[in-house]
């Protein structure tokens, strides 16, 4: 995972501000096309991606591959939690960590989602991601954990 895709203590006023700001950055850096921002907002409204795991609240926004120019996983830890809706219930989620999935090839979406979902229940990993201050460490943790390595904490 590229450390330039790790954003810590980012100041966003809302979920829409996150999508607008990150969408612009991702477009400027060649990750997404000009329609990404609208597409990710629309998809989040239709299919919420908030998730509550023991001790943490997350979101995993994503959209169709036609809006992605190059793949990646963006980790955002906002200064203040952002309001999302839980994916199954629609209940409020105050996301303290956001994982923006940039899937270029549709066949890669399920393995990426599965890898993340399998690790979201790992309290030690989630605690570490919630407090780690070094983007390189976060990128390394996510890179190893998403690949499904048995021991992803070092």
N, C-alpha and C positions, 0 to 999 in steps of 0.2 A: 504494500500500500504506500502511496506517495504521501510524504509528510505535508505537502502543500494542501492536502485534502482534510487536514485536521484543523478545526477552528475551536479554540478554547476561550471561554468567557466572552463570547460574541454578544454584542448588545443588539437585540431585536425587540421591537415593541409588540410584535404579534407573529403568529404563524404566517400570515400573508407577507409581512415584512421579511421574514426569513426566506420565503419562497422568492420574493422579488430580489432581495439582495444576493442570495446565493445563486439564483438563476442568472443574474447579470454576471456574477463572477465566473460561473461555470461556462457561460456563453463566451465571455471574453477570453477564457483559457482553453477553448476548443472542445469542451466536454459535451455541450448540448447545443441544440439549434435554437433559433429565435422563438419557436413556439413552445419551448419547454415550460417556461413559467406558467403560462395559461393551462397547459396540459396537466402539470403536477397539482395545481390548485383545483382544477376540475375533478381530477381523480380522487384527491383527498376528500372533497365534498361527497362524492358518490361512494367511495370505499375508504372509510377512515382507517388510519394505520397506527393509532395509539395503542400502547400495550403496557399493562401493569405487571411487573415481575416483583418477586419478593424484595422489598426495600427500595425499589426504583420504578420510575415511570419513563417510558421511552416512546419514540415514534420512528417508523421506518417508511417515510414517504418515497414513492416511486411512481413512474409512469411508463407508458409503452416505449418500446425500443426505438420506434421511429423518431423520437425526439432526442435520442442520445447519439452523439458523434463518436465518443470514445468511452470505454467502460471505466468504472471506478466506484469506490465506496467513500462517501464523505461523512466524516464524524464531526458533529457540531455539539458542543457543550455550551449552551447559552448562559449568559450571566444570570438571567432569571428564567425559570421554567416557562415554557410556551404552551398555550391551550390547544390541545388536540382532542379528538374523540376516540374512544376505545374501538378497536376494529370489530368486535363482535356485538357489544352491548350498546355502543354509542355514548356510554358514560364519559364524563369529562376525564381527561388525562392531562396532568401538568408535566409535560415532557422535559426532563432535565438532561437527556441525551437524545440526539436525533441522528439517525443513520440514513442518509440520502443514498438510495441505490441507483446507480447509473448502469443499467444493463443494456448493452448494445445488441447482443445476440439472445433472442428469446429463450433458447435452450439453457442459458446460463442463469436465468432468473430463479428457478426452483432450487438449484444447488446453493446459490448465494443465500436465499431466504432460509433454506433448511439449515445451513451452517450457522447463520446468525441466531435463528430461533433455538437451536440446540444449545447455544452458549448463553442465551439470555437468562436461563435458569441458574447459571453459575454465579452464585452470590459473590464469591471472591473476585471473579473477573469484573463483574458489574461495579463492585465497590472500587476496584482499582481504576477502572475507566472513569468513574465519577470524580476521582480526586487527583489522578496523575496530571502533572504539569508539563511533561516533556512530550511534544508531538511525536518525536521519533519512537518513544516507548509505546505510545498509543498505536501508532501505525504498525509497529512490530507485533504487538499483542493481537490486533485485529487481523493482521495478515496470517498469523499462525492459527488463530482460533477459528477463523472462517474456513480455513482449509481442513478443519476437523482434527487437528493434531491432538492427541490424547492429553498431553500436558502443554497448555498454551500459556501458562504463567511461568515466567522465569525470574 
